[in-house]
Amino acid sequence: MERRTVLIALFDGVQSLDFTGPLEVFSGAAGMVPGAYEVRTASLDGSPVRTSSGLTVTPDLALRGAPAPHTLLVPGGEGTRALHPGVVAWLRENAPAARRLVSVCTGAYALAAAGLLDGRRVTTHWAFAEGLAERFAAVDVDPDPIFIRDGTVSTSAGVTSGIDLALALVEEDLGRDVALAIARYLVVFLRRPGNQRQFSVQLEAQSAQRRPLRDIQQYISEHPGADLSVAALAERAHLSPRHFARAFRDEIGTSPGRYVDQVRLEAARRLLEDTDGGIEEVSRACGYGTPEAMRRAFVRDLGAAPAEYRRRFHP
């Protein structure tokens, strides 16, 4: 079996969860499949680093002189905003020799600064995506997915999404059973699909200020299969349909109809990913009425029919 070296670059101001999450995934796989991975941490000169939360970490070795790894992982953290020029220079010179290049959160800034993301589609933490795109015009930044794989380069969003990406890489290397066993041990999902949004609909939308509208948001989330027409929701909120639609858009940032569409799509995705219910059953449970209506929504927003989506992402 091929022994894959995973080298995790550390620096002052690194976000601890950005690297400890993937480290636990790869180390867990190494314990489950002896010889599968050798996981090492490294700072520029091998000296201890201080994380953004104040934790001091002593790496295994120095980046300078480290052999080319199979997988090079660059975590994020506030330290990427003023990264040591020596780290950027080392990445520029040595990272292309790695067979797989991975970043977590604002680790994408470090890779971009080294010129390693030019012409690639990448992601990062939603709060820093706009800044990444503005600073590095040659990089195609998509702020939506939790991780993106573009050839040999993989980038992930904030913090815990590094675990999702690491599980996806382990699944690719060692198979689904090993990845599932690690996920169960860490008490996380096997892996969220890479194209899953960083925000759920409820997190992404503005939260209404008025209690009746907040209650409506919760009702929609908990009852996607109910009658969620503007008339029905307005009656529940004790408002006229016209007043309700205007107030909903003003406070939540989208129309009631679009909000309901997004909630239903998210609910259907979860059922297809996590249950064995039939397509017709899922469509009814999520308020689509017919499988064809759900199919149209999936193709429009996800580019895949429900059956294809399930084949990709259901365990």
N, C-alpha and C positions, 0 to 999 in steps of 0.2 A: 504493500500500500504506500502511495505517495505520502511523504511527511511534509505537511504544509506549515511553513513558518509564518506566524502572524506577528508583525512588528507594530507596536502602538507607540506613536510619537507623543512625548509629553513635553510640557513647557510651563513656565510660571503663568498662573491665571487660567489653567485648563479647568473645564467643568468636569468634576469627578464622575458624575453619572454618565457623561458622554463616553468615557472609556471603560468604566467598571462594568457597565451593562454588557457591551460586546465581549469584554474580557471573560465574564462569567459564562457567556454562551460558548465561546470557543474553548475555554478551559473545561467546561462541562462535556463538550464533545470529545475532547482529548482524553478525559477520564472514562468515557463510555466506549470509545474506540481507540485503544492504545496505539500511539504512533500517528494518529490522524493529524494532530496539530502540535506545534511547539509555539507557545505564546510568550512573547517577550515585550517588555516596555523599555523605552530608551529616551533620554533627554539628549540635548545637543552634545554635552561633554560628559554625560553620565552622572551629573550632580543631582541631588534631590530637588524636586520642584514643589511649589506651594500652589495648591488648587485655589479656585475662586472662592471656595468656602473656608479656606484656611487650613486644610488638611495637607500635611507634608508627606510626599510620596518619594520613595527611593527607587529609581528605575533599575532594571537589570544591567543595562549597558549604555554605551554612548552611541548616538547616531553616527558620529564620525567614526568610520572604520567598520560599521555594521554591515554584514553581508546583505545582498539584495534579498528581500523576503518574497514569499509567495504572495502575501497580502499585507499591504501597508495601510494602516488605519490612522487617520488624523482627526482627533476629536476637536470640539469647539470650546468655547469659553471666552471670557473677557480678554484673555491673553492674546487672542487672535487679532484684536484691534490694534495692537502694537507689537506684533510678533518679532522676535529677535531676527535681525537680517541673516544671521548664520543659519537659522532653521529654514528660512525661505530659500537660501542658496543651496542648502543640502537637499531640500525637496526638488528644486529645479534640476539638480545634477543627478540625483539618485532615484527619485520616485519612478521615472520611466522604466527602470529595470525591474520593478515589481510586476508580477503577473496580474495583480488585482489591486486597484487603488480605491480606497474607501474614505469617505469623510462623514462625520456626524455633526449636525448643527452648523455652527460657524466655522468648523474645520474647512468648509468649502472656501472661505476667504483665504486660508493659507494655501490651498491648492491653486486657487485663481491667481494669487499673487506670484506664484511660481510659474504661471503660464500653462498650467496643466489642465485647465478646463475650457480653453478657447475652442469655440465651435461645438461645445457639448451642451446637452440639455441637462440641467442640474436642479437640485432643490436645496433648501436650507430652512432654518427656523423662520416661520412666517414673519416675525418681527424684524428680521434682518434681510429678507429677500429683496426688498426694493433697494436697499443700500448696496447689496451685492451686484444687482443689475446696473445700478448707476455707476459704480466704481469700475466694473469690468464689463465694458460694452460688448466684448467678443464672446461673452458667456450667455447662453440662453437659460434664463432663470424661470422656473415654474414654481410658484409659492404654494401650490395646492397639495401635491402628493406627499405622503409620509416618507417615501424614498423613491429614487429613480435610478435605474441601471442603464447606462449608455456605454455599450461595449465593455471595456475592462475597467471603466470608472463608475463607481456607485456612490451616490450622495444621499444623505438622509436629513430629515427635518430635526426638530429639537429633541434633545435628551433621550426619552425612552424609545423613540423611533429607531435609534441605533440598535436596539435589541431586535426589533422587527427585521432590520436589514441583515444583522448577523445571523438570525435564524434562517433567513432566505438563503444566505451563502452556505450555511451548514447543510441545508436541505439539498442544495445543488451539489455539494461535495460528497455527502454521506447518505443522502436519502431522507425521505419524509419521516420514517419511523424514528430515526435519531433526533431529528429536529423536534418532533412531537414530544419525545421523552424529555428533552431539555426544557421545552416550553412548560410541560406539566410540572417539572421540578421547580422552575422559577415562578410558577403560578401566573403565567401570561398566556395569551392566545398563541396558537401555533405560530402564526404570523398574520398580521393584518395585511391585506393586499397592498402592494406598493402604491397603487393608484387611489387608495383610500384617502379621503380628504383629511388635512391636518385638523380641521374643525368638523364636528357634527353640525347639522343644520342649526340646532339650538344654540351651540356655542358661537357659530359664525354670525347669526342674526343678532341684531340689537335686541336687548331685553326691554320689553315695554315698561314704561314708568307706572302706568295705571294698573291697579290690581285686576280689574276685569279682563284686560288684554293679556296680562301675564297668565291668568287662569286659562284663557283661551289657548295660549301657546302650549301650556301643559296638557290641556285636553287633547289638542291635535296630536301631540307626541304620544300620548297614552292610548289614543283611539284612532289609529290611521284608517281603520275599516269603517268608521262611522260616516254619517252624512256630514261632510265638512264643506258644504256649499256656503257661500257668503250669507245667504238668507238664514240658514240653520245656525251658523256661528254668531251672526248678529243677534238673533233671538236669544241665544245663550248669554250673550254679553249685555242684553237688555238695551240694545241700540238699534236704530234704524239701519238697514243694509248700507245705505249711502254713507251715513255717519261712521258706521263701523269700518267700511273699506278705507275711507279717508284716514281715520285715526290709526288703523293698523299699519298702513303704509308709512304714515308720518313717524310712528314710534318704533316700528320694527324694520323699516327700510326696504320692504318689498311688499307686493300685493298679497292678500290672503290666498289667492289661487296659486301663486307661485310658491309660497311658503308651504302650502299643503302638498303640492307636487314634490317638493324636495324632501319633506318628511316621509311621504309614502315611498319614495325611491330609496331613501336610506333604510327604512324599515324592511323593505323587500330585499335589499342587499344583505342585510343581517340575517334574515330568515334563510336565504339561499346559501349563505356562507356557513351557518351554524346548525341548520336542521335538515331533515330529509323529506320535508313536506313537498308535495307535488306542485308544479307550476300553477295549476288552477287553484289549489288551496292557498298558495301564497298570494296570488292575485286577489282573491276574495278577502283574505285577512288584512290586506293593505289598502283596500278600498278601490281597486282598479275595476272591479266588476267582471272583467273578462281577461283571459290570458293575453289576448291580442292587444288590449289597451296597455297592459304592463310591458309587453314586448316593444311597443312603439316608444314608451317612455325610456326604456333601457337603451334602445338603439339610438334615440335622440341624444341622451345625456352621457351614455357610457360607451357607445359605439359597439355594443355587443348585446345579443339577445339573452334573455334570462337563462336559457339552457346552457349557452356557451359560458356565461358568467359563472354559473355553478360549476361547470367542468374545470374552470381555471382555479377557483378559490375554495371549493368545498373540500374539507379533509377527506 
